[in-house]
Amino acid sequence: MISVNCRRLPYVGSTLVNTGISASLFWCVVALILALSGARDVLAGESDTWVLIDIGKMNLSVLQGDIVKRRYKNISIGRGGSTTEKKQSDGKTPLGEFRIVRMTADTPFHRFFGIDYPDLERAKSARQAGTINQTRYASIRRAIKAKQVPPQETVLGGYIGIHGIGEGSGAIHEDFNWTQGCIALTNAQIDDLSNWLRIGTKVVIRR
């Protein structure tokens, strides 16, 4: 809630010239307009924040619009590489555009930010190919539209997100792609990244 303390506003006389409007009321309205404008800018800035995971460069960037605010290097991805056609247990990181739908520190990987995979486009393709049935497709569709975690136990795979290494080996993280399909950062990196992420933050994964 936005609060404006009119008692602290500058006083320039009992009325404004030729108006009869109380000066204190005038300045209160001005301050409220400025406060609302500032709040709108803040909200726009937050909604404009998104994440780009560049597998070709092996880095993760936080952007506001097209301005890079943070960049984390030497990330790890799935041990099976990346793909546009992920399947359950293939160890591959899915490419595409997603949203953060889950955030937790209750994980062996220090922090976990889950994305809405499987996404609707993959679910549609799988339904058309007969890989999943109509009931499973409908449950994925409902979850995506509600901005919730879609079913994770499907042939399309699941439990994909961005996380730290927990008590794992920093040396292995530096030299190998070791995850089951997630994107991994160091614990220090994921702690810093957590300051930028919110439920609904866009995540783009590309080669």
C-alpha positions, 0 to 999 in steps of 0.5 A: 500500500502506498502511503503519503504523509501530507503533514510533511509536505511543504506549506506555501500559504493557506490557499493557492492564488486565485483558486481557493484550493488548500495548498496542503491538499494540493501538495498532497495530491501532487505527492500521491501522483508522484508516488503512484508513478514511482510504484508503476515504474518499480512494477514495470521494472520487476515484470521486465526482469527475465532470465536468458540461459545461453547453452552455447556460451554456458552462462546465465544472464539476468536482464531487464528488457535488453539490459544485462544486470547479472551474468553467471558463467560456467553453468552446468546443464544436463549430462545428455546435452540439450534438446527441443524434444525432451523425454523422461530420464534422458538427462537432457535440458529442454530448450524453449521459453518457460516461467518460474512456478516453484521456489524452494530452499528445501532441496539437496541443491541449496535452492531450487527454482522450478520452471513450467516444464512440460510446457503447453507446446510440447504437450500439444505435440505429444497429444497429437503424436499419441504420446500422452492421452487427452486426460494428461494433456488437459491436466498440463494445460490447466496447470499452465493456464493457472501458472502452476506446476504441471504434472511432472511424472509424464513421458515428457519428463519433469522436475526441471529448474535452476538450482545450486550444487548443495554439498556436491563437488565444485570441481565436478561442476566446473568440468562437467555437465552433471545434472539430470536436465536442470541448470546448475550454478554454484551455491553463491551464484544461486543465492545471488540469482534468488534476489532477481527471481519471482514466481512468473519470471520468464526463463529462456533456454537457448543454444 
